[in-house]
């Protein structure tokens, strides 16, 4: 069975269908030549002191107005809309210079702050292409970029569902231990490459890890009276480098999506590449169990959850942080008898109590996760060491880059 990708990973937003463009009002469309097709970019029109193709128009939010059949740069033929976000839209296109290959084209709004963000992302993607021309390190591949009448456009390889979307569409049924192992190894390999390239991703989460192909087999669970999907191949790619930061660049105070945010970020102690490792630990837990480890939207509650699951925040971090409002006399200022306190107590438990099996490979996975969820960034597991962890004993580099299908029947210990 084949899944249809939603591509929210490119835009982190829901899919929105585009309406056909409205006719250009005569008062603002002054063509220098009348094209045969009113949607063709053959004619020219003067707009905002710039010359633009007759069909190149923006809506009131700055999105490029386009529809199926339009061709950009005499190369990219638009097929459909894959997704829409605050910064622009992603279109599925036919790339006529790549033999008619299907690609994802990210079209940025004609708004300066989004254009500048796109330029920064392009800079990162170009560095990745330069360091990994054969795409061995499992980062999404940028094929091309260009400025189309004020719209920064980035062409990517077309991927499938995100690991989060597959989980969601499968009623949050967790991945098997074998599937977790393969995805985890690829993720560590890919992010280690970024770290070696002096980059920190800063926004790792299941939504930003995509299957290359999310086709699946379906079985019926008689006990639960539901269909259950098993992805055929767990080959993945890391995407969304819009927040990626080079070591030498300014580091924003707050990074990462809330649930995957490291304690040093919350406490504003400064961050570097170990914050990615923390995020990976949270992601592996979510793959294994099907739900988020830290389900909260509040800093104090987030820290309370960490203490309930991982033990007390180290006193050195408490002394050093300027966020003293979260602490009292060297301890987290947290009322366990409050409604929030009861919520944390009832919904969180020490990490090892989440184990689904006492089998050795499950304990090895949790040993890996514990090492990644070390409070102190300097003590947190480095990704170079993670690849040698006993949990990955049965994995080879060839397996990680598609040398093995990893269709993975569901583990009997599930």
ZAKOL-381405 format. One line per 4 residues: number of its first residue (from 1); their letters; for each residue x, y, z of C-alpha. Coordinates in steps of 0.1 Angstrom, whole numbers, plus 2048, in hexadecimal, padded with zeros to 3 digits. Layout:
N
NUM = A = X Y Z ~ ...
***
This chain:
414
1 = XXXX = 800 800 800 ~ 80C 823 7F8 ~ 809 842 80D ~ 804 865 800
5 = XXXX = 81D 87E 810 ~ 80E 89D 820 ~ 830 8B0 820 ~ 828 8C3 840
9 = XXXX = 84D 8BC 847 ~ 856 8D6 82E ~ 83E 8F0 83C ~ 832 8E4 85E
13 = XXXX = 80E 8EC 854 ~ 7EF 8DC 846 ~ 7EA 8D7 821 ~ 7D6 8F2 810
17 = XXXX = 7C9 8EF 7ED ~ 7D0 90D 7D6 ~ 7B5 91E 7C2 ~ 7BB 928 79E
21 = XXXX = 7CA 94B 79C ~ 7B3 968 796 ~ 7B6 97D 776 ~ 7CE 99A 779
25 = XXXX = 7BB 9BB 77B ~ 7C1 9D0 75C ~ 7CB 9ED 772 ~ 7EA 9DB 77E
29 = XXXX = 7F2 9C4 761 ~ 802 9D5 744 ~ 810 9BA 72D ~ 82B 9C3 714
33 = XXXX = 81F 9A6 6FF ~ 7FF 992 6FF ~ 807 96E 706 ~ 7F2 952 6F7
37 = XXXX = 7ED 942 719 ~ 7E3 95B 735 ~ 7F5 945 74E ~ 815 942 73A
41 = XXXX = 833 956 747 ~ 839 963 723 ~ 828 985 728 ~ 838 99F 73F
45 = XXXX = 828 9B7 758 ~ 836 9D4 76C ~ 830 9CF 791 ~ 83F 9E2 7AF
49 = XXXX = 85A 9F1 798 ~ 864 9CE 78E ~ 85E 9BB 76E ~ 84C 99A 775
53 = XXXX = 83C 97F 75F ~ 817 985 75A ~ 80E 965 76E ~ 826 96E 78A
57 = XXXX = 80F 97C 7A5 ~ 80E 97A 7CB ~ 7F0 977 7E1 ~ 7EB 98F 7FE
61 = XXXX = 801 97A 815 ~ 81E 979 7FD ~ 819 956 7F0 ~ 820 950 7CB
65 = XXXX = 7FF 94A 7B9 ~ 803 92B 7A3 ~ 7F0 90C 799 ~ 7F5 8EA 789
69 = XXXX = 805 8ED 766 ~ 819 90D 76E ~ 83E 90B 766 ~ 859 91D 779
73 = XXXX = 87B 924 76A ~ 871 910 74B ~ 879 8F2 761 ~ 861 8EC 77E
77 = XXXX = 83D 8E2 774 ~ 826 8E4 791 ~ 811 8C5 797 ~ 800 8CB 7B9
81 = XXXX = 802 8DC 7DA ~ 813 8C7 7F5 ~ 810 8DF 812 ~ 80F 903 81F
85 = XXXX = 820 915 83C ~ 826 938 849 ~ 845 93B 833 ~ 837 92E 812
89 = XXXX = 82A 910 7FF ~ 838 8EF 7F4 ~ 82E 8E2 7D2 ~ 834 8C0 7C2
93 = XXXX = 844 8C7 7A0 ~ 851 8B6 781 ~ 875 8C0 77C ~ 87A 8BF 756
97 = XXXX = 8A0 8C2 75A ~ 8A1 8A3 76F ~ 890 88D 756 ~ 86D 895 763
101 = XXXX = 875 88B 787 ~ 85D 894 7A2 ~ 86B 8AE 7BB ~ 85E 8C3 7D8
105 = XXXX = 862 8E8 7D1 ~ 860 8FF 7EF ~ 854 922 7E4 ~ 85B 93C 7FE
109 = XXXX = 844 95A 803 ~ 84F 97B 7F3 ~ 855 989 817 ~ 878 994 821
113 = XXXX = 87B 982 842 ~ 871 960 832 ~ 888 966 815 ~ 8A5 96D 82C
117 = XXXX = 89D 94D 840 ~ 89C 93A 81F ~ 8BE 947 815 ~ 8CC 93B 836
121 = XXXX = 8BD 919 831 ~ 8CB 918 80E ~ 8EE 91F 81C ~ 8EB 901 833
125 = XXXX = 8DE 8EB 818 ~ 8FA 8F5 800 ~ 914 8ED 81B ~ 903 8CB 820
129 = XXXX = 904 8C4 7FA ~ 929 8CF 7FA ~ 933 8B8 816 ~ 91D 89B 80C
133 = XXXX = 919 89C 7E5 ~ 90E 877 7E4 ~ 8F4 87C 7FF ~ 902 861 815
137 = XXXX = 8F9 872 835 ~ 8D3 871 832 ~ 8CB 896 831 ~ 8B0 8A1 819
141 = XXXX = 8C1 8AB 7F8 ~ 8BD 8CD 7E9 ~ 8BE 8CC 7C3 ~ 8BB 8F0 7BA
145 = XXXX = 8B1 913 7C7 ~ 8A8 933 7B5 ~ 897 955 7BA ~ 877 955 7A6
149 = XXXX = 86B 979 7A4 ~ 871 97F 7C9 ~ 868 95C 7D4 ~ 885 947 7E1
153 = XXXX = 87F 923 7D4 ~ 891 903 7DF ~ 88E 8E2 7CD ~ 891 8C2 7E2
157 = XXXX = 88F 89D 7DD ~ 86C 892 7E1 ~ 868 87D 801 ~ 84A 86B 812
161 = XXXX = 838 86F 833 ~ 84A 87B 852 ~ 850 862 86E ~ 837 876 882
165 = XXXX = 81C 876 867 ~ 820 850 862 ~ 81C 84B 888 ~ 7FE 862 889
169 = XXXX = 7ED 851 86C ~ 7F4 82F 87D ~ 7E1 839 89C ~ 802 840 8AE
173 = XXXX = 80C 81B 8AD ~ 831 81B 8B6 ~ 84C 80F 89F ~ 85B 7ED 8A6
177 = XXXX = 87D 7EB 8B8 ~ 88E 7E1 897 ~ 87F 7FF 885 ~ 889 816 8A2
181 = XXXX = 8AC 809 8A0 ~ 8B0 810 87A ~ 8A0 832 87C ~ 8B5 83B 89B
185 = XXXX = 8D5 831 88A ~ 8CE 845 86B ~ 8C4 863 880 ~ 8E4 861 894
189 = XXXX = 8F9 85D 875 ~ 8E8 87B 864 ~ 8EA 893 881 ~ 90E 888 888
193 = XXXX = 916 893 865 ~ 906 8B5 86C ~ 91A 8B9 88C ~ 93A 8B0 87A
197 = XXXX = 931 8CB 861 ~ 92F 8E3 87E ~ 909 8E6 87D ~ 8EE 8E1 897
201 = XXXX = 8CC 8D8 888 ~ 8B9 8E6 8A7 ~ 896 8DA 89C ~ 898 8B4 89C
205 = XXXX = 876 8A3 8A0 ~ 862 887 890 ~ 852 8A0 878 ~ 875 8A8 86A
209 = XXXX = 87F 884 864 ~ 86F 877 843 ~ 86C 855 835 ~ 87A 851 812
213 = XXXX = 85D 83B 80A ~ 840 837 822 ~ 82E 81A 811 ~ 821 801 82B
217 = XXXX = 812 7DF 830 ~ 7F1 7DC 843 ~ 7E6 7C2 85C ~ 7C6 7C0 871
221 = XXXX = 7CA 7C0 896 ~ 7AD 7AA 8A2 ~ 7B1 7B3 8C7 ~ 7B0 7D8 8C0
225 = XXXX = 799 7D6 8A3 ~ 7AD 7EC 88C ~ 7C4 7EC 86E ~ 7E9 7F1 876
229 = XXXX = 804 7FD 85E ~ 828 7F2 85C ~ 83E 808 847 ~ 851 7F3 82E
233 = XXXX = 872 806 82E ~ 87F 81B 84B ~ 898 82F 836 ~ 895 853 841
237 = XXXX = 8A3 876 83A ~ 8A8 894 851 ~ 897 8B4 844 ~ 890 8D8 84D
241 = XXXX = 8B0 8EB 851 ~ 89F 90C 855 ~ 8AB 90F 879 ~ 8CD 8FE 875
245 = XXXX = 8E9 912 884 ~ 90F 912 87C ~ 926 911 89A ~ 933 934 893
249 = XXXX = 911 944 88E ~ 8FB 956 8A7 ~ 8E8 93C 8BD ~ 8C4 946 8C4
253 = XXXX = 8BA 944 8E9 ~ 89E 92B 8E3 ~ 89F 910 8C9 ~ 88D 8EE 8C3
257 = XXXX = 868 8E5 8C4 ~ 85D 8E4 8E8 ~ 85A 8BE 8ED ~ 87D 8B9 8E0
261 = XXXX = 88E 8D6 8F1 ~ 8AD 8CF 907 ~ 8AF 8DB 92B ~ 8CC 8F3 924
265 = XXXX = 8B6 905 90A ~ 899 908 923 ~ 8B1 915 93E ~ 8C2 92C 925
269 = XXXX = 8E5 91F 92D ~ 8F0 920 908 ~ 8EE 903 8F0 ~ 902 8F1 8D6
273 = XXXX = 901 8D0 8C4 ~ 8F7 8BB 8E3 ~ 8D4 8CB 8E1 ~ 8CF 8B6 8C1
277 = XXXX = 8D8 896 8D4 ~ 8BE 89E 8EF ~ 8A4 8A2 8D3 ~ 8AE 880 8C4
281 = XXXX = 8A9 86F 8E6 ~ 886 87D 8E8 ~ 87F 872 8C4 ~ 88A 84E 8CA
285 = XXXX = 873 84C 8E9 ~ 856 858 8D3 ~ 85E 83E 8B8 ~ 85F 822 8D2
289 = XXXX = 83F 82C 8E5 ~ 82A 840 8CC ~ 827 85F 8E3 ~ 83B 87D 8EC
293 = XXXX = 852 87A 90B ~ 84D 89E 916 ~ 829 8A8 90F ~ 828 8CC 91B
297 = XXXX = 829 8F0 911 ~ 836 900 931 ~ 85B 903 93C ~ 855 8FC 961
301 = XXXX = 83F 8DE 959 ~ 859 8D2 93F ~ 874 8D3 95A ~ 85D 8C0 972
305 = XXXX = 858 8A5 958 ~ 87D 8A2 953 ~ 882 89E 978 ~ 867 884 97B
309 = XXXX = 875 870 95D ~ 89B 876 960 ~ 8A1 881 984 ~ 8AB 8A3 992
313 = XXXX = 8B9 8C0 97D ~ 8DE 8C2 986 ~ 8E6 8DD 9A0 ~ 901 8EB 989
317 = XXXX = 8E7 8F3 96F ~ 8D0 902 989 ~ 8EB 918 997 ~ 8F6 924 974
321 = XXXX = 8D4 92C 964 ~ 8C6 94F 964 ~ 8A3 93F 964 ~ 8A3 93E 98A
325 = XXXX = 87D 943 98B ~ 87A 91E 985 ~ 88D 915 9A4 ~ 88C 91A 9CA
329 = XXXX = 8A9 913 9E1 ~ 8BB 8FF 9C6 ~ 89E 8E9 9BD ~ 882 8EB 9A3
333 = XXXX = 866 900 9B0 ~ 84A 8E8 9A9 ~ 82A 8E0 9BC ~ 823 8BB 9B9
337 = XXXX = 801 8BF 9C9 ~ 7F4 8D8 9AE ~ 7E0 8CC 990 ~ 7FF 8D0 97B
341 = XXXX = 813 8BC 995 ~ 7F9 8A0 994 ~ 7FA 8A0 96E ~ 81F 89B 96D
345 = XXXX = 81E 881 988 ~ 803 86D 977 ~ 810 870 953 ~ 836 86D 958
349 = XXXX = 84B 852 968 ~ 870 849 96A ~ 87D 842 947 ~ 884 81C 94A
353 = XXXX = 860 816 955 ~ 855 81E 931 ~ 866 7FE 925 ~ 84F 7E7 911
357 = XXXX = 865 7C9 915 ~ 880 7BC 92B ~ 893 7AF 90C ~ 8B7 7BB 90B
361 = XXXX = 8B3 7CF 8EB ~ 898 7E4 8FB ~ 8AE 7EB 919 ~ 8CA 7F4 901
365 = XXXX = 8B3 80D 8F0 ~ 8AA 81D 911 ~ 8CF 81E 91B ~ 8D5 832 8FA
369 = XXXX = 8B8 849 901 ~ 8C4 84F 925 ~ 8E6 859 918 ~ 8D6 871 900
373 = XXXX = 8C0 880 91B ~ 8DD 889 932 ~ 8D6 8AB 942 ~ 8F9 8B9 93E
377 = XXXX = 901 8BF 919 ~ 926 8B8 91F ~ 91D 895 92D ~ 903 88D 912
381 = XXXX = 90C 872 8FA ~ 91E 87E 8DB ~ 910 870 8BA ~ 932 861 8B0
385 = XXXX = 92E 84B 8CF ~ 909 845 8CA ~ 911 832 8A9 ~ 926 81A 8BD
389 = XXXX = 90B 814 8D7 ~ 902 7EF 8DE ~ 8DE 7F6 8D2 ~ 8ED 7FA 8AF
393 = XXXX = 901 7DA 8B1 ~ 8EF 7C9 895 ~ 8EF 7E8 87E ~ 909 7EF 863
397 = XXXX = 90F 80F 84F ~ 902 7FD 830 ~ 8E1 7F6 842 ~ 8DD 81A 84C
401 = XXXX = 8DE 827 828 ~ 8C6 80F 819 ~ 8DB 7EF 817 ~ 8BF 7DD 829
405 = XXXX = 899 7E1 825 ~ 891 7E0 84A ~ 86D 7D7 843 ~ 86E 7CA 866
409 = XXXX = 851 7B4 871 ~ 843 7C1 892 ~ 858 7B6 8AF ~ 847 79A 8C3
413 = XX = 84E 7AD 8E4 ~ 836 7C9 8D9
***
